[in-house]
Amino acid sequence: MSVAFPPSVTLSSLAEASARAIIASQQQSGAFPASPSFSAYRGYCWFRDGSFIADAASAWGAIEEASRFFDWCARILEARAPQIDRIVAAAAAGDPLGNEDMLPTRFTFDGGEGDDDWWDFQLDGYGTWLWALTAHCKRHNISPQRWQRAIDLTVDYLASSWERPCYDWWEEHSEQVHGSTLGSIIAGLDSLCDARYLDPARHEAARSAAEAARRTLYSDGIANGHLVKWLGNDAVDASLASLIAPFGVVRPSDPIAAGTVAALDGALNVGGGVHRFLADTFYGGGQWPLLSCFLGLAYASVGDRETAAQLLVWAAGTSDEDQHLPEQVADHLLAPERQDEWIERWGTSASPLLWSHAMYLRLALVLGVVTPERTLP
């Protein structure tokens, strides 16, 4: 695969630059900005993006920075304990609250909710933070005690609400139950149960919810031997790669893992650049380096490290002369006629995007391009 790198970029130097960007961008509150400069993302941190960023930081060895992000998450959840209690009680009574009363997906750096409209109700980020936090604690032998109240609140929230339709990773199709959302929830709840971080009652609730979500995923979230974008559908979405790796919800030996990797590759991978889904029109439906890295992690998990490395190389080739990785590139657009409307609305596509840097770093660590040790000043 031929890629034109900026002169200063190598695979390892870009991984180190990604670690530096993550560490340097962290806010005093512990939040990681989605993008420091992009108009629609500026000033906000997502539980989903931030958790993947914190996981990459933790895997790199930035222990305190990752812990500070989890502190930020915990403060947000603890401050909303009464809201979570109302959500849980309403669900138990068979009269669930409306989507507008559920937890938001993104927050300002100080833990507020902002004053602009957004596609807010998403469950995946709350499962992802539990998964990332548990991985961090196990990786560095850290007690979860300082986050226990927030962990318990999140378990209560997800156990009561995991079945609800909500927006997907891309803030679309709120009327559906999405495979990647179920996978995020299963990963978070399973990781807590496996680590024995919960009291007996919550352990049982978490295990029961995770098993029910897994049954739903395997009964209605699979078609033609692969995971699907949402229940009852047969399309694929690149976010599904996460269920194979890093989440491990689908074991590498499971035929569904190989089937999903093949389906994602065949439908969405063009020359190493991975699209979100075939009907994508956001900024014309370009290719996302972070999704190339997710697919690379899945390939590495099922034993094909050569293809994983090719995907890493493609992602590296999207960096600019400042070693910034973008959200997406326009080399192969699915809907080119839709690109200009987004540029007029929000400006050019986000760059740098910290989530892109996080997934690049994560795949580089898995492939041994860099070692999982903090060596940066």
SVG drawing of the C-alpha trace seen along z (x, -y; Angstrom):
<svg xmlns="http://www.w3.org/2000/svg" viewBox="-46 -28 57 48">
<polyline fill="none" stroke="black" stroke-width="0.4" points="0.0,0.0 1.5,-3.3 1.0,-6.3 2.6,-9.7 3.6,-10.7 4.6,-14.3 8.5,-14.2 8.6,-14.3 6.1,-11.5 6.9,-7.9 4.5,-5.4 6.2,-5.6 6.7,-9.4 3.0,-9.8 2.0,-7.5 4.2,-9.6 2.8,-12.8 -0.7,-11.4 0.2,-10.7 1.5,-14.2 -1.6,-15.7 -3.9,-13.8 -1.9,-14.7 -1.5,-18.4 -5.2,-18.8 -6.6,-17.6 -8.4,-20.3 -7.9,-21.2 -11.2,-19.5 -10.0,-16.2 -12.1,-16.4 -10.6,-15.7 -11.9,-18.0 -13.3,-16.2 -11.5,-18.7 -9.8,-21.9 -10.8,-24.0 -13.8,-22.5 -16.8,-24.8 -19.4,-22.2 -17.2,-20.3 -15.3,-23.1 -15.8,-23.2 -17.3,-19.8 -16.3,-16.3 -18.2,-13.1 -18.3,-10.2 -17.8,-7.9 -14.9,-9.8 -13.3,-10.7 -13.4,-7.1 -11.6,-5.8 -9.1,-8.7 -8.6,-7.9 -8.1,-4.2 -5.4,-5.1 -3.7,-7.3 -3.9,-4.6 -2.5,-2.0 0.4,-4.4 1.1,-4.8 -0.4,-8.2 -2.0,-6.9 -2.8,-10.1 -4.3,-11.7 -6.6,-8.8 -7.6,-8.8 -8.4,-12.5 -10.8,-11.9 -12.6,-9.2 -12.8,-11.7 -14.5,-14.1 -17.0,-11.4 -17.7,-10.5 -18.4,-14.1 -20.9,-14.4 -22.7,-11.2 -22.7,-11.9 -24.2,-15.4 -27.0,-13.7 -27.8,-11.0 -31.4,-12.4 -32.0,-12.3 -30.7,-8.8 -32.8,-7.7 -35.9,-9.1 -35.1,-7.4 -34.6,-4.0 -37.8,-4.4 -39.9,-5.3 -38.5,-2.4 -39.3,0.0 -42.8,-1.4 -43.4,-0.7 -43.7,-4.3 -40.2,-5.3 -39.3,-8.9 -39.0,-10.6 -35.8,-10.8 -35.4,-14.4 -35.1,-13.4 -32.3,-10.9 -28.6,-11.6 -26.9,-13.7 -24.1,-12.4 -21.7,-15.3 -20.9,-17.9 -18.9,-21.1 -15.5,-20.9 -16.9,-22.0 -19.5,-19.3 -22.4,-21.4 -24.8,-20.5 -24.3,-23.6 -27.1,-25.6 -27.1,-24.5 -29.3,-21.8 -27.7,-18.4 -28.7,-14.8 -28.3,-13.9 -29.8,-10.6 -27.1,-8.0 -26.4,-5.0 -23.2,-3.7 -20.9,-6.3 -22.0,-5.1 -21.1,-1.5 -17.8,-2.6 -16.8,-4.6 -17.3,-1.6 -15.3,0.6 -12.4,-1.9 -12.4,-2.5 -12.3,1.2 -9.5,1.8 -7.5,-1.1 -7.9,0.2 -6.9,3.7 -4.0,2.6 -2.4,0.5 -3.7,2.3 -5.8,-0.6 -8.6,-0.3 -12.0,-1.5 -13.1,-2.7 -12.8,-6.4 -15.2,-6.0 -17.6,-3.5 -20.6,-5.7 -20.5,-6.7 -20.0,-3.1 -23.1,-2.1 -25.2,-4.9 -24.2,-3.9 -25.0,-0.3 -28.4,-1.3 -29.0,-3.5 -27.9,-1.0 -29.7,2.0 -32.9,0.0 -32.6,-1.4 -30.4,0.8 -33.3,1.9 -34.4,-1.6 -33.9,-2.9 -31.5,-5.8 -29.1,-7.7 -26.1,-5.7 -22.4,-6.6 -23.0,-9.1 -26.0,-10.8 -28.4,-9.3 -31.5,-7.1 -32.8,-7.6 -35.7,-5.2 -33.5,-2.1 -31.6,0.2 -28.0,0.3 -25.6,3.2 -22.7,1.0 -24.7,-0.5 -25.6,2.9 -22.0,4.0 -20.8,0.9 -23.3,1.7 -22.4,5.4 -18.7,4.5 -19.1,2.1 -21.3,4.4 -19.4,7.5 -16.1,5.9 -17.4,4.8 -18.8,8.3 -15.7,10.0 -13.6,7.7 -16.0,8.2 -16.3,4.4 -20.0,4.5 -22.0,5.4 -24.0,8.6 -27.3,7.0 -25.8,4.8 -23.6,7.6 -26.7,9.7 -28.5,6.7 -25.5,6.0 -25.0,9.6 -28.6,10.1 -28.8,7.0 -25.6,7.9 -26.8,11.4 -30.2,10.1 -28.5,7.6 -26.2,10.3 -29.2,12.5 -30.9,9.7 -27.7,8.9 -27.3,12.5 -30.9,13.1 -31.8,9.9 -28.5,8.1 -27.0,10.6 -27.7,11.2 -25.8,13.2 -23.2,14.2 -22.3,10.7 -23.3,8.1 -25.7,5.4 -26.1,1.7 -29.4,2.0 -31.7,4.8 -33.7,6.3 -31.5,4.6 -28.8,6.3 -26.5,3.3 -23.1,2.9 -21.6,0.0 -17.9,-0.5 -18.5,-1.0 -19.4,2.7 -15.6,3.5 -15.4,2.4 -17.4,5.4 -14.5,7.6 -11.8,5.3 -11.2,3.6 -14.4,4.5 -14.1,8.3 -17.9,8.8 -17.6,11.1 -14.7,13.6 -12.1,13.8 -12.9,17.5 -16.6,16.9 -17.5,17.2 -19.4,13.9 -16.1,12.1 -14.7,13.3 -18.0,12.7 -18.2,9.2 -14.6,8.3 -15.2,9.6 -18.5,7.7 -17.0,4.4 -14.0,4.8 -16.0,5.6 -18.6,2.9 -16.7,0.0 -13.0,0.3 -11.6,-1.5 -7.9,-1.3 -7.4,-1.3 -9.8,-4.1 -13.0,-3.1 -16.4,-4.7 -18.9,-4.9 -21.8,-3.2 -22.8,-3.2 -25.7,-5.7 -23.4,-8.3 -23.8,-11.9 -22.0,-13.7 -19.4,-15.9 -20.1,-13.9 -19.4,-10.5 -15.7,-10.4 -13.2,-7.9 -12.3,-8.0 -8.8,-7.2 -10.2,-6.3 -12.4,-3.7 -9.5,-2.3 -7.9,-1.8 -10.9,-0.1 -11.0,2.3 -7.3,2.8 -7.8,3.7 -10.5,6.2 -8.1,7.7 -5.3,8.0 -7.7,9.7 -8.6,12.4 -5.0,12.9 -4.4,10.9 -1.8,8.4 -0.6,7.7 -3.9,6.2 -4.1,4.4 -0.7,2.8 -1.9,1.8 -4.9,0.0 -2.5,-1.8 -0.4,-2.9 -3.4,-4.4 -4.5,-6.2 -1.0,-7.6 -1.2,-8.9 -4.0,-11.2 -1.9,-13.3 -0.9,-16.8 2.5,-18.5 1.7,-19.3 1.1,-15.6 -2.6,-16.3 -5.1,-13.5 -8.5,-14.5 -12.0,-13.2 -12.4,-12.2 -10.8,-12.8 -12.5,-13.5 -10.4,-11.2 -13.4,-8.9 -16.8,-10.4 -20.0,-8.4 -22.2,-11.5 -19.9,-14.3 -23.0,-16.5 -23.5,-16.7 -20.1,-17.9 -20.5,-21.7 -23.6,-22.0 -21.6,-20.8 -18.6,-23.0 -21.0,-26.0 -22.6,-25.0 -19.6,-24.1 -16.4,-24.8 -14.0,-22.2 -14.0,-18.7 -12.5,-18.6 -8.7,-18.4 -7.2,-17.5 -9.7,-15.0 -8.4,-13.5 -10.4,-10.4 -8.5,-9.8 -5.2,-10.2 -6.4,-7.8 -7.3,-5.0 -4.1,-5.4 -2.1,-5.2 -4.1,-2.2 -3.6,-0.2 0.1,-1.3 0.5,0.2 -1.2,3.4 1.0,3.8 4.2,3.0 5.0,-0.1 5.6,-1.8 5.9,-0.3 3.2,-0.8 5.5,-3.0 5.2,-6.7 8.5,-8.1 7.4,-11.6 8.2,-14.7"/>
</svg>
